[in-house]
């Protein structure tokens, strides 16, 4: 399977920030396997794992756990390239966020953003999967901060999220985190992302120009194939929710969606998938995320992912990723 790629644009401002922190950006880039000259080519694709290594190395060398947050401060909406044009002209914050989600892989293939709404709250879940066991703390914090900045850009300075959560532990000094997000912070959380009020997403985009919207969308559609149909995404979300309960069947998923199983099969087939393939890929995605974190023991993970025994989970993990869960966790801890 091909490793996820990211555009050099994801490192916008890196040279300037590194020098401001008395780092040698050229040496750090080379240490991470990246070409320093490539930063001038914003649309050039590079391995997402190399970007993750660079951010972790830079944070460690500078002694700044807030490195990613400081990097995000140097970003602009235009960093997203053609995607920024479409986002800017969406009518409200919800449609702008959905546009970002729909085309997120045109910018960073390791990035996964999902939006769910319930009981007046909108949850934006954010994760990074670089395709190999490398620490992603800085990459995740960069993605969360950029998403937060996008919403602040669209909704104005008076907007504040209900809360911001991270799966990793709290930094020794969280001053920058509190200043940037200005909202309750939760670390060692069950998910990484932002919670805001549903009503906030209904607010009109003050930057939107309806006359430009159709032109921007036509241009963006020439660059990439949009994401899977919505029902397929809902199936994936339900599989992730139901796996730990031991009730992850196509009948249960169809019942939750209010359709019959044939409808689920038909929609999945349109995107070249089956229910089994969705379950398998979701289990693999969850396994990598849980093993990389420290919230759960391997025994707990095997139970949450519906394996009969920890040893069967360990064998499956090794078959999937070429190493044991223990070795994967050790490498992601850096």
Secondary structure as GFF3:
##gff-version 3
##sequence-region A 1 334
A	DSSP	beta_strand	5	7	.	.	.	ID=ss1
A	DSSP	three_ten_helix	8	11	.	.	.	ID=ss2
A	DSSP	alpha_helix	14	20	.	.	.	ID=ss3
A	DSSP	alpha_helix	25	31	.	.	.	ID=ss4
A	DSSP	three_ten_helix	36	40	.	.	.	ID=ss5
A	DSSP	beta_strand	45	47	.	.	.	ID=ss6
A	DSSP	alpha_helix	48	62	.	.	.	ID=ss7
A	DSSP	alpha_helix	67	72	.	.	.	ID=ss8
A	DSSP	three_ten_helix	77	80	.	.	.	ID=ss9
A	DSSP	alpha_helix	82	88	.	.	.	ID=ss10
A	DSSP	alpha_helix	93	102	.	.	.	ID=ss11
A	DSSP	three_ten_helix	104	106	.	.	.	ID=ss12
A	DSSP	beta_strand	111	118	.	.	.	ID=ss13
A	DSSP	beta_strand	121	128	.	.	.	ID=ss14
A	DSSP	alpha_helix	137	155	.	.	.	ID=ss15
A	DSSP	beta_strand	163	165	.	.	.	ID=ss16
A	DSSP	alpha_helix	175	181	.	.	.	ID=ss17
A	DSSP	beta_strand	184	186	.	.	.	ID=ss18
A	DSSP	beta_strand	193	197	.	.	.	ID=ss19
A	DSSP	alpha_helix	198	201	.	.	.	ID=ss20
A	DSSP	alpha_helix	210	221	.	.	.	ID=ss21
A	DSSP	alpha_helix	230	243	.	.	.	ID=ss22
A	DSSP	alpha_helix	250	257	.	.	.	ID=ss23
A	DSSP	alpha_helix	261	270	.	.	.	ID=ss24
A	DSSP	alpha_helix	275	292	.	.	.	ID=ss25
A	DSSP	alpha_helix	298	304	.	.	.	ID=ss26
A	DSSP	alpha_helix	310	321	.	.	.	ID=ss27
A	DSSP	alpha_helix	325	332	.	.	.	ID=ss28
###
